[in-house]
Amino acid sequence: MVKVLVVEDSVPVQEKFAKALSDKVELLQAHTLWQGQMLFNEHKDDLAVIVMDACVPGDRPNSIGLIRLIRAEGFKGPMIAISSLYEYRMRLIEAGCSHECPKDSLPALLEGMLERQ
């Protein structure tokens, strides 16, 4: 089963992703940027996709540094920027994410990406 790292501080959102995707992928869930970095370091050779919330936690995009770090570490796979705000998703695209979507659309986007692999 493919591994997907989801960096998202909202427990209800993480639970929603788990319910929708747990039979399709192995989810590695991080609720802080630090946890996201640790899980990336542990599993970077096995990750198929990384999903990154813009604000972890807070109301301003603060995950840009982690996105840049992950890309600098050589991760070439898809990175999906998720946020309720289009402007924040675009900032994450500029930082190195390859795809973007609102949080509610993530399960469908991820399923489609995995079917094409």
DSSP file with accessible surface (Angstrom, degrees, kcal/mol):
  #  RESIDUE AA STRUCTURE BP1 BP2  ACC     N-H-->O    O-->H-N    N-H-->O    O-->H-N    TCO  KAPPA ALPHA  PHI   PSI    X-CA   Y-CA   Z-CA
    1    1 A M              0   0  152      0, 0.0    24,-0.1     0, 0.0     2,-0.1   0.000 360.0 360.0 360.0 137.1    0.0    0.0    0.0
    2    2 A V        -     0   0   56     22,-0.4    24,-3.3     1,-0.1     2,-0.4  -0.398 360.0-126.3 -72.7 148.5    1.3    3.4   -0.9
    3    3 A K  E     -ab  26  47A  34     43,-0.8    45,-3.0    22,-0.2    46,-1.2  -0.824  22.9-172.5 -99.3 135.4    2.3    5.9    1.9
    4    4 A V  E     -ab  27  49A   0     22,-2.6    24,-3.0    -2,-0.4     2,-0.5  -0.994  12.8-149.1-127.9 123.6    0.8    9.4    2.0
    5    5 A L  E     -ab  28  50A   0     44,-2.0    46,-3.4    -2,-0.4     2,-0.5  -0.831  13.0-167.9 -92.2 125.2    2.0   11.9    4.5
    6    6 A V  E     -ab  29  51A   0     22,-2.9    24,-2.9    -2,-0.5     2,-0.8  -0.969   6.6-167.3-116.5 117.1   -0.7   14.4    5.5
    7    7 A V  E     +ab  30  52A   0     44,-2.9    46,-2.5    -2,-0.5     2,-0.3  -0.903  34.8 135.7-104.8 103.3    0.5   17.5    7.5
    8    8 A E        -     0   0    0     22,-2.5    48,-0.1    -2,-0.8     6,-0.1  -0.954  44.4-153.8-153.9 124.9   -2.8   19.0    8.8
    9    9 A D        +     0   0   50     46,-0.4     2,-0.6    -2,-0.3    22,-0.1   0.711  69.4  94.4 -80.2 -18.4   -3.4   20.4   12.3
   10   10 A S     >  -     0   0   34      1,-0.2     4,-2.5     2,-0.1     5,-0.2  -0.622  58.5-160.2 -80.8 117.0   -7.1   19.8   12.4
   11   11 A V  H  > S+     0   0   73     -2,-0.6     4,-2.8     1,-0.2     5,-0.2   0.929  92.1  51.9 -61.8 -45.8   -8.0   16.5   14.1
   12   12 A P  H  > S+     0   0   88      0, 0.0     4,-2.2     0, 0.0    -1,-0.2   0.905 110.9  48.0 -59.5 -38.1  -11.5   16.4   12.5
   13   13 A V  H  > S+     0   0   31      2,-0.2     4,-2.5     1,-0.2    -2,-0.2   0.938 111.8  49.3 -67.2 -43.7  -10.0   17.0    9.0
   14   14 A Q  H  X S+     0   0    2     -4,-2.5     4,-2.6     1,-0.2    -1,-0.2   0.914 110.9  50.7 -59.8 -42.6   -7.4   14.3    9.6
   15   15 A E  H  X S+     0   0  124     -4,-2.8     4,-2.6     2,-0.2    -1,-0.2   0.899 108.9  51.6 -63.1 -39.0  -10.2   11.9   10.7
   16   16 A K  H  X S+     0   0  108     -4,-2.2     4,-2.1    -5,-0.2    -2,-0.2   0.924 110.9  47.5 -63.2 -44.3  -12.2   12.7    7.6
   17   17 A F  H  X S+     0   0    3     -4,-2.5     4,-2.3     1,-0.2     5,-0.3   0.925 111.7  51.0 -61.4 -43.9   -9.2   12.0    5.4
   18   18 A A  H  X S+     0   0   28     -4,-2.6     4,-2.5     1,-0.2    -2,-0.2   0.922 110.1  49.1 -61.6 -43.6   -8.6    8.7    7.3
   19   19 A K  H  < S+     0   0  183     -4,-2.6     4,-0.2     1,-0.2    -1,-0.2   0.912 117.2  41.2 -62.6 -41.3  -12.2    7.6    6.9
   20   20 A A  H  < S+     0   0   33     -4,-2.1    -1,-0.2    -5,-0.2    -2,-0.2   0.789 130.2  23.6 -77.3 -27.3  -12.2    8.4    3.1
   21   21 A L  H >X S+     0   0    1     -4,-2.3     3,-2.4    -5,-0.2     4,-2.2   0.556  86.2  98.5-120.4 -10.5   -8.7    7.0    2.3
   22   22 A S  T 3< S+     0   0   73     -4,-2.5    -3,-0.1     1,-0.3    -1,-0.1   0.771  88.0  50.5 -62.0 -24.9   -7.6    4.4    4.9
   23   23 A D  T 34 S+     0   0  109     -4,-0.2    -1,-0.3    -5,-0.2    -2,-0.1   0.561 117.4  41.4 -86.2  -4.5   -8.6    1.4    2.7
   24   24 A K  T <4 S+     0   0   86     -3,-2.4   -22,-0.4     1,-0.3     2,-0.3   0.707 122.3  14.4-110.1 -30.6   -6.7    2.9   -0.3
   25   25 A V  S  < S-     0   0    3     -4,-2.2     2,-0.8   -24,-0.1    -1,-0.3  -0.943  72.5-109.1-141.6 161.6   -3.4    4.3    1.2
   26   26 A E  E     -a    3   0A  83    -24,-3.3   -22,-2.6    -2,-0.3     2,-0.5  -0.879  41.5-149.9 -91.8 112.2   -1.3    4.1    4.4
   27   27 A L  E     -a    4   0A  33     -2,-0.8     2,-0.6   -24,-0.2   -22,-0.2  -0.742  13.1-163.9 -88.9 129.5   -1.8    7.6    5.9
   28   28 A L  E     -a    5   0A  17    -24,-3.0   -22,-2.9    -2,-0.5     2,-0.5  -0.968  20.0-156.4-106.3 115.1    1.0    9.1    8.0
   29   29 A Q  E     -a    6   0A  70     -2,-0.6     2,-0.4   -24,-0.2   -22,-0.2  -0.858  15.4-177.4-107.0 125.1   -0.6   11.9    9.9
   30   30 A A  E     -a    7   0A   0    -24,-2.9   -22,-2.5    -2,-0.5     3,-0.0  -0.962  11.9-173.0-117.5 134.4    1.2   14.9   11.3
   31   31 A H  S    S+     0   0   60     -2,-0.4     2,-0.3   -24,-0.2    -1,-0.1   0.449  74.1  38.9-104.3  -4.3   -0.5   17.5   13.3
   32   32 A T  S  > S-     0   0   55      1,-0.1     4,-2.2   -24,-0.1     5,-0.1  -0.933  83.9-114.4-136.9 162.9    2.4   19.9   13.5
   33   33 A L  H  > S+     0   0   43     23,-0.5     4,-2.5    -2,-0.3     5,-0.2   0.897 118.1  54.4 -63.8 -38.2    5.2   21.0   11.2
   34   34 A W  H  > S+     0   0  171      2,-0.2     4,-2.5     1,-0.2    -1,-0.2   0.936 108.6  47.4 -62.1 -45.8    7.7   19.3   13.4
   35   35 A Q  H  > S+     0   0   72      1,-0.2     4,-2.9     2,-0.2     5,-0.3   0.900 110.7  53.7 -61.5 -39.3    5.8   16.0   13.3
   36   36 A G  H  X S+     0   0    0     -4,-2.2     4,-2.4     1,-0.2    -2,-0.2   0.923 109.6  46.9 -61.0 -43.0    5.6   16.4    9.5
   37   37 A Q  H  X S+     0   0   68     -4,-2.5     4,-2.6     2,-0.2    -2,-0.2   0.920 113.1  49.0 -66.1 -42.0    9.4   16.9    9.3
   38   38 A M  H  X S+     0   0   60     -4,-2.5     4,-2.2     2,-0.2    -2,-0.2   0.931 113.2  46.3 -64.2 -45.1   10.1   13.9   11.5
   39   39 A L  H  X S+     0   0   33     -4,-2.9     4,-2.0     2,-0.2    -1,-0.2   0.893 112.0  51.7 -65.5 -38.5    7.7   11.6    9.6
   40   40 A F  H  X S+     0   0    2     -4,-2.4     4,-1.6    -5,-0.3    -2,-0.2   0.953 110.0  49.0 -60.1 -48.1    9.2   12.8    6.3
   41   41 A N  H  < S+     0   0   65     -4,-2.6    -2,-0.2     1,-0.2    -1,-0.2   0.890 114.1  46.3 -60.1 -38.3   12.7   12.0    7.5
   42   42 A E  H  < S+     0   0  135     -4,-2.2    -1,-0.2     1,-0.2    -2,-0.2   0.823 128.7  22.4 -71.0 -34.4   11.6    8.6    8.7
   43   43 A H  H >X S+     0   0   31     -4,-2.0     3,-2.6    -5,-0.2     4,-0.9   0.262  78.9 121.1-121.4  11.7    9.7    7.6    5.5
   44   44 A K  T 3< S+     0   0   70     -4,-1.6     3,-0.3     1,-0.3    -1,-0.1   0.790  78.0  52.7 -57.1 -28.8   11.1    9.8    2.7
   45   45 A D  T 34 S+     0   0  151      1,-0.2    -1,-0.3    -4,-0.2    -2,-0.1   0.655 115.5  41.1 -78.9 -12.9   12.2    6.8    0.6
   46   46 A D  T <4 S+     0   0   98     -3,-2.6   -43,-0.8   -44,-0.0     2,-0.3   0.427  84.9 114.0-112.0  -5.1    8.7    5.3    0.8
   47   47 A L  E  <  -b    3   0A  17     -4,-0.9   -43,-0.2    -3,-0.3    30,-0.1  -0.563  35.2-179.4 -78.0 132.3    6.4    8.3    0.4
   48   48 A A  E    S+     0   0A  19    -45,-3.0     2,-0.3     1,-0.3   -44,-0.2   0.820  72.3   6.6 -90.9 -38.6    4.2    8.4   -2.8
   49   49 A V  E     -b    4   0A   0    -46,-1.2   -44,-2.0    28,-0.1     2,-0.4  -0.993  59.0-151.2-146.3 147.2    2.5   11.7   -2.0
   50   50 A I  E     -bc   5  79A   0     28,-2.0    30,-2.8    -2,-0.3     2,-0.5  -0.988   9.4-160.0-121.1 132.2    2.7   14.5    0.6
   51   51 A V  E     -bc   6  80A   0    -46,-3.4   -44,-2.9    -2,-0.4     2,-0.5  -0.955  12.0-168.4-111.0 127.8   -0.3   16.6    1.5
   52   52 A M  E     -bc   7  81A   0     28,-3.2    30,-2.6    -2,-0.5     2,-0.2  -0.960  13.4-148.7-126.9 119.9    0.4   20.0    3.1
   53   53 A D  E     - c   0  82A   5    -46,-2.5    30,-0.2    -2,-0.5     3,-0.2  -0.518  19.9-132.3 -74.0 152.4   -2.0   22.3    4.8
   54   54 A A  S    S+     0   0    0     28,-1.4     8,-2.2     1,-0.2     9,-1.4   0.892  93.6  41.1 -74.4 -38.6   -1.1   26.0    4.5
   55   55 A C        -     0   0   11      6,-0.3     3,-0.4     7,-0.2   -46,-0.4  -0.910  68.1-169.2-120.8 103.4   -1.5   26.9    8.2
   56   56 A V  S    S-     0   0    3     -2,-0.6   -23,-0.5     1,-0.6     2,-0.1  -0.817  85.5 -16.1-129.1  92.9   -0.2   24.3   10.7
   57   57 A P  S    S+     0   0   80      0, 0.0    -1,-0.6     0, 0.0     2,-0.2   0.820 126.1  35.4 -87.1-176.2   -1.5   25.7   13.0
   58   58 A G  S    S-     0   0   56     -3,-0.4    -3,-0.1     1,-0.1   -49,-0.1  -0.702  86.3 -79.6 118.2-167.6   -2.7   29.2   12.8
   59   59 A D  S    S+     0   0  120     -2,-0.2    -1,-0.1    -3,-0.1    -4,-0.1   0.188 100.8  72.8-124.0  14.5   -4.3   31.5   10.2
   60   60 A R  S    S-     0   0  172     -3,-0.2     2,-0.3    -6,-0.0    -4,-0.2  -0.979  94.7 -96.0-126.6 143.9   -1.3   32.4    8.2
   61   61 A P        +     0   0   18      0, 0.0    -6,-0.3     0, 0.0    -7,-0.1  -0.403  55.6 153.5 -60.5 116.2    0.6   30.2    5.8
   62   62 A N        +     0   0   66     -8,-2.2     3,-0.3    -2,-0.3     4,-0.3   0.292  51.2  80.3-127.3   7.5    3.5   28.8    7.8
   63   63 A S     >  +     0   0    0     -9,-1.4     4,-2.3     1,-0.2     5,-0.2   0.447  62.9  96.4 -95.3   2.2    4.3   25.5    6.0
   64   64 A I  H  > S+     0   0   26      1,-0.2     4,-2.5   -10,-0.2     5,-0.2   0.904  81.6  53.3 -59.2 -42.3    6.3   27.1    3.2
   65   65 A G  H  > S+     0   0   51     -3,-0.3     4,-2.3     1,-0.2    -1,-0.2   0.904 109.1  48.4 -61.6 -40.3    9.6   26.4    4.9
   66   66 A L  H  > S+     0   0   13     -4,-0.3     4,-2.8     2,-0.2    -1,-0.2   0.908 109.7  52.5 -68.4 -38.7    8.8   22.7    5.3
   67   67 A I  H  X S+     0   0    0     -4,-2.3     4,-2.4     1,-0.2     5,-0.2   0.951 111.6  46.4 -59.7 -47.2    7.8   22.4    1.7
   68   68 A R  H  X S+     0   0  150     -4,-2.5     4,-2.6     1,-0.2    -1,-0.2   0.898 112.2  51.0 -63.3 -39.8   11.1   24.0    0.6
   69   69 A L  H  X S+     0   0   56     -4,-2.3     4,-2.0    -5,-0.2    -1,-0.2   0.932 109.4  49.9 -62.6 -45.5   13.0   21.7    3.0
   70   70 A I  H  <>S+     0   0    0     -4,-2.8     5,-1.9     1,-0.2    -2,-0.2   0.918 113.2  46.0 -61.7 -42.8   11.3   18.6    1.6
   71   71 A R  H ><5S+     0   0   60     -4,-2.4     3,-1.7     1,-0.2    -1,-0.2   0.914 110.7  53.0 -66.6 -39.8   12.0   19.6   -2.0
   72   72 A A  H 3<5S+     0   0   86     -4,-2.6    -1,-0.2     1,-0.3    -2,-0.2   0.827 102.0  60.3 -64.8 -29.0   15.6   20.5   -1.0
   73   73 A E  T 3<5S-     0   0   94     -4,-2.0    -1,-0.3    -5,-0.2    -2,-0.2   0.493 126.4-102.2 -76.1  -4.9   15.9   17.0    0.5
   74   74 A G  T < 5 +     0   0   37     -3,-1.7     2,-0.4     1,-0.3    -3,-0.2   0.534  63.7 157.8 100.7   9.1   15.2   15.6   -3.0
   75   75 A F      < +     0   0   16     -5,-1.9    -1,-0.3     1,-0.2    -2,-0.1  -0.528   9.3 173.6 -69.1 119.8   11.5   14.6   -2.8
   76   76 A K        +     0   0  181     -2,-0.4    -1,-0.2     2,-0.1     3,-0.1   0.473  41.5 103.0-105.3  -8.0   10.3   14.6   -6.4
   77   77 A G  S    S-     0   0   22      1,-0.2   -28,-0.1   -30,-0.1    21,-0.1  -0.067  84.8 -66.0 -72.1 177.5    6.8   13.2   -5.9
   78   78 A P        -     0   0   24      0, 0.0   -28,-2.0     0, 0.0     2,-0.4  -0.383  43.7-166.1 -65.6 138.3    3.5   15.0   -5.9
   79   79 A M  E     -c   50   0A   0    -30,-0.2    20,-2.1    17,-0.1    19,-1.9  -0.998   8.2-154.2-124.4 125.5    2.9   17.5   -3.1
   80   80 A I  E     -cd  51  99A   0    -30,-2.8   -28,-3.2    -2,-0.4     2,-0.5  -0.882   4.0-147.8-106.2 122.3   -0.7   18.7   -2.7
   81   81 A A  E     -cd  52 100A   0     18,-3.0    20,-2.1    -2,-0.6     2,-0.4  -0.756  19.3-171.1 -85.5 126.1   -1.4   22.1   -1.1
   82   82 A I  E     +cd  53 101A   0    -30,-2.6   -28,-1.4    -2,-0.5     2,-0.3  -0.965  21.6 129.5-121.8 139.3   -4.6   22.1    0.8
   83   83 A S        -     0   0    7     18,-0.9    20,-0.1    -2,-0.4     6,-0.1  -0.907  59.2-119.9-172.4 155.6   -6.4   25.1    2.2
   84   84 A S  S    S+     0   0   98     -2,-0.3     2,-0.6    18,-0.2    -1,-0.1   0.746  99.4  73.1 -72.1 -22.4   -9.8   26.7    2.2
   85   85 A L     >  -     0   0   91      1,-0.2     4,-1.9    -3,-0.1     3,-0.3  -0.830  69.2-154.1-102.5 122.8   -8.3   29.8    0.7
   86   86 A Y  H  > S+     0   0  138     -2,-0.6     4,-2.4     1,-0.2     5,-0.2   0.898  96.4  58.6 -56.3 -42.9   -7.1   29.7   -2.9
   87   87 A E  H  > S+     0   0  127      1,-0.2     4,-1.6     2,-0.2    -1,-0.2   0.901 106.4  47.8 -57.4 -40.9   -4.6   32.5   -2.3
   88   88 A Y  H  > S+     0   0   25     -3,-0.3     4,-1.8     2,-0.2    -1,-0.2   0.901 109.1  53.2 -68.5 -39.6   -2.8   30.3    0.4
   89   89 A R  H  X S+     0   0   22     -4,-1.9     4,-2.1     1,-0.2    -2,-0.2   0.915 107.4  52.5 -61.9 -38.4   -2.8   27.3   -1.9
   90   90 A M  H  X S+     0   0   47     -4,-2.4     4,-2.3     1,-0.2    -1,-0.2   0.872 105.4  54.3 -66.7 -34.7   -1.1   29.4   -4.6
   91   91 A R  H  X S+     0   0  103     -4,-1.6     4,-1.3     2,-0.2    -1,-0.2   0.889 108.9  48.8 -65.2 -36.6    1.6   30.4   -2.1
   92   92 A L  H  X>S+     0   0    0     -4,-1.8     5,-2.4     2,-0.2     4,-1.0   0.866 108.0  54.0 -72.2 -33.8    2.3   26.8   -1.4
   93   93 A I  H ><5S+     0   0   54     -4,-2.1     3,-1.0     1,-0.2    -2,-0.2   0.942 107.8  50.8 -61.2 -45.8    2.5   26.1   -5.2
   94   94 A E  H 3<5S+     0   0  157     -4,-2.3    -1,-0.2     1,-0.2    -2,-0.2   0.839 108.0  53.9 -60.9 -30.6    5.1   28.8   -5.4
   95   95 A A  H 3<5S-     0   0   10     -4,-1.3    -1,-0.2    -5,-0.2    -2,-0.2   0.663 136.7 -74.6 -80.5 -17.0    7.0   27.2   -2.6
   96   96 A G  T <<5S+     0   0   23     -3,-1.0    -3,-0.2    -4,-1.0    -2,-0.1   0.399  83.5 134.3 140.8  -5.4    7.2   23.8   -4.3
   97   97 A C      < -     0   0    7     -5,-2.4    -1,-0.3     1,-0.1   -17,-0.2  -0.466  38.6-156.7 -69.9 149.2    3.8   22.0   -4.2
   98   98 A S  S    S+     0   0   55    -19,-1.9     2,-0.3     1,-0.1   -18,-0.2   0.608  71.3  27.2-102.4 -16.6    2.8   20.5   -7.5
   99   99 A H  E     -d   80   0A  69    -20,-2.1   -18,-3.0   -10,-0.0     2,-0.3  -0.940  63.0-163.7-140.3 163.0   -1.0   20.3   -7.0
  100  100 A E  E     +d   81   0A  62     -2,-0.3   -18,-0.2   -20,-0.3   -20,-0.0  -0.989  14.9 152.5-149.4 152.1   -3.6   22.2   -5.0
  101  101 A C  E     -d   82   0A   8    -20,-2.1   -18,-0.9    -2,-0.3     5,-0.1  -0.947  47.1 -88.9-166.7 159.1   -7.2   21.7   -3.9
  102  102 A P    >>  -     0   0   50      0, 0.0     3,-1.3     0, 0.0     4,-0.5  -0.368  49.0-107.9 -65.9 156.1   -9.6   22.7   -1.2
  103  103 A K  G >4 S+     0   0   36      1,-0.3     3,-1.5     2,-0.2   -19,-0.1   0.882 117.9  57.4 -56.7 -40.8   -9.6   20.3    1.7
  104  104 A D  G 34 S+     0   0  123      1,-0.3     4,-0.3     2,-0.1    -1,-0.3   0.750 105.7  51.8 -64.2 -21.8  -13.0   18.8    0.8
  105  105 A S  G <> S+     0   0   57     -3,-1.3     4,-2.2     1,-0.2    -1,-0.3   0.512  82.6  94.7 -91.4  -5.8  -11.7   17.8   -2.6
  106  106 A L  H <X S+     0   0    0     -3,-1.5     4,-3.1    -4,-0.5     5,-0.3   0.916  78.7  53.2 -58.2 -49.8   -8.5   16.0   -1.4
  107  107 A P  H  > S+     0   0   19      0, 0.0     4,-2.5     0, 0.0    -1,-0.2   0.934 113.1  44.4 -54.8 -44.3   -9.9   12.4   -1.3
  108  108 A A  H  > S+     0   0   72     -4,-0.3     4,-2.3     2,-0.2    -2,-0.2   0.924 115.3  47.5 -65.7 -43.6  -11.1   12.6   -4.9
  109  109 A L  H  X S+     0   0   47     -4,-2.2     4,-2.4     2,-0.2    -1,-0.2   0.942 113.8  47.5 -62.3 -46.0   -7.9   14.2   -6.2
  110  110 A L  H  X S+     0   0    0     -4,-3.1     4,-2.5    -5,-0.2     5,-0.2   0.921 110.8  50.7 -64.5 -42.9   -5.7   11.8   -4.3
  111  111 A E  H  X S+     0   0   61     -4,-2.5     4,-2.0    -5,-0.3    -1,-0.2   0.924 111.3  49.2 -60.1 -43.3   -7.6    8.7   -5.6
  112  112 A G  H  X S+     0   0   16     -4,-2.3     4,-1.4    -5,-0.2    -2,-0.2   0.915 110.8  49.9 -63.3 -41.5   -7.4   10.0   -9.2
  113  113 A M  H  X S+     0   0   11     -4,-2.4     4,-0.6     1,-0.2     3,-0.3   0.923 111.4  48.2 -63.2 -43.8   -3.6   10.6   -8.8
  114  114 A L  H >< S+     0   0   35     -4,-2.5     3,-0.6     1,-0.2    -1,-0.2   0.843 106.5  56.6 -69.4 -32.9   -3.0    7.1   -7.4
  115  115 A E  H 3< S+     0   0  156     -4,-2.0    -1,-0.2     1,-0.2    -2,-0.2   0.849 106.6  51.1 -65.3 -31.4   -5.1    5.5  -10.2
  116  116 A R  H 3<        0   0  181     -4,-1.4    -1,-0.2    -3,-0.3    -2,-0.2   0.611 360.0 360.0 -81.6 -13.0   -2.8    7.1  -12.8
  117  117 A Q    <<        0   0  133     -4,-0.6    -3,-0.0    -3,-0.6    -4,-0.0  -0.387 360.0 360.0 -79.3 360.0    0.4    5.8  -11.1
